[in-house]
Amino acid sequence: MSLKSLFDSWTNLEAPAATDTDYSVGLSPDDIARIRVLVDLDAEHIITDLISASLDELEAANGQET
């Protein structure tokens, strides 16, 4: 899924199922504000989707399939 497609889909999706694994990342206050402006979803949902879409694109760029 491209990042553009992901952005377009956020208004129609429910939050993905959470896992038992948590990751802590440091984001600047500016990045947090930019994320919250994108759509009316919680930041965790947005960050989770961005990471997943980014990994998909990186794998596709390297010729790997998921």
C-alpha positions as CSV (number, residue, x, y, z in Angstrom):
1,M,0.0,0.0,0.0
2,S,1.4,3.4,-0.9
3,L,1.5,6.2,1.6
4,K,-1.0,8.1,-0.5
5,S,-3.4,5.2,-0.5
6,L,-2.9,4.8,3.3
7,F,-3.7,8.5,3.8
8,D,-6.8,8.2,1.7
9,S,-8.0,5.1,3.6
10,W,-7.7,6.5,7.1
11,T,-11.1,8.0,7.2
12,N,-12.7,4.6,6.5
13,L,-10.7,2.3,8.7
14,E,-11.0,1.1,12.3
15,A,-7.9,0.9,14.4
16,P,-5.8,-2.2,13.7
17,A,-5.5,-4.9,16.2
18,A,-2.8,-4.2,18.8
19,T,-0.1,-6.7,19.6
20,D,1.7,-7.4,22.9
21,T,4.8,-5.7,21.6
22,D,5.3,-2.0,22.2
23,Y,8.0,0.1,20.6
24,S,8.9,3.5,21.9
25,V,9.9,6.2,19.4
26,G,10.8,9.8,19.9
27,L,9.0,12.3,17.7
28,S,9.5,16.0,17.7
29,P,6.6,18.2,18.8
30,D,6.3,19.4,15.2
31,D,6.0,15.9,13.8
32,I,3.3,15.0,16.5
33,A,1.4,18.1,15.5
34,R,1.7,17.3,11.8
35,I,0.4,13.7,12.4
36,R,-2.6,15.0,14.3
37,V,-3.5,17.5,11.6
38,L,-3.6,14.8,8.9
39,V,-6.8,13.0,10.1
40,D,-9.0,12.7,13.1
41,L,-7.5,9.5,14.4
42,D,-5.3,8.7,17.4
43,A,-1.6,9.1,16.9
44,E,-0.8,5.5,17.6
45,H,-3.1,4.4,14.8
46,I,-1.4,6.8,12.3
47,I,2.1,5.9,13.4
48,T,1.4,2.1,13.2
49,D,0.0,2.5,9.7
50,L,2.8,4.7,8.5
51,I,5.4,2.2,9.7
52,S,3.6,-0.7,8.0
53,A,3.2,1.2,4.7
54,S,6.8,2.3,4.8
55,L,8.0,-1.2,5.3
56,D,5.9,-2.4,2.5
57,E,7.4,0.2,0.2
58,L,10.9,-0.6,1.3
59,E,10.4,-4.3,0.7
60,A,8.9,-3.6,-2.8
61,A,11.8,-1.3,-3.7
62,N,14.2,-4.2,-2.8
63,G,12.2,-6.8,-4.8
64,Q,10.9,-8.6,-1.7
65,E,7.3,-9.6,-1.2
66,T,5.5,-9.8,2.1
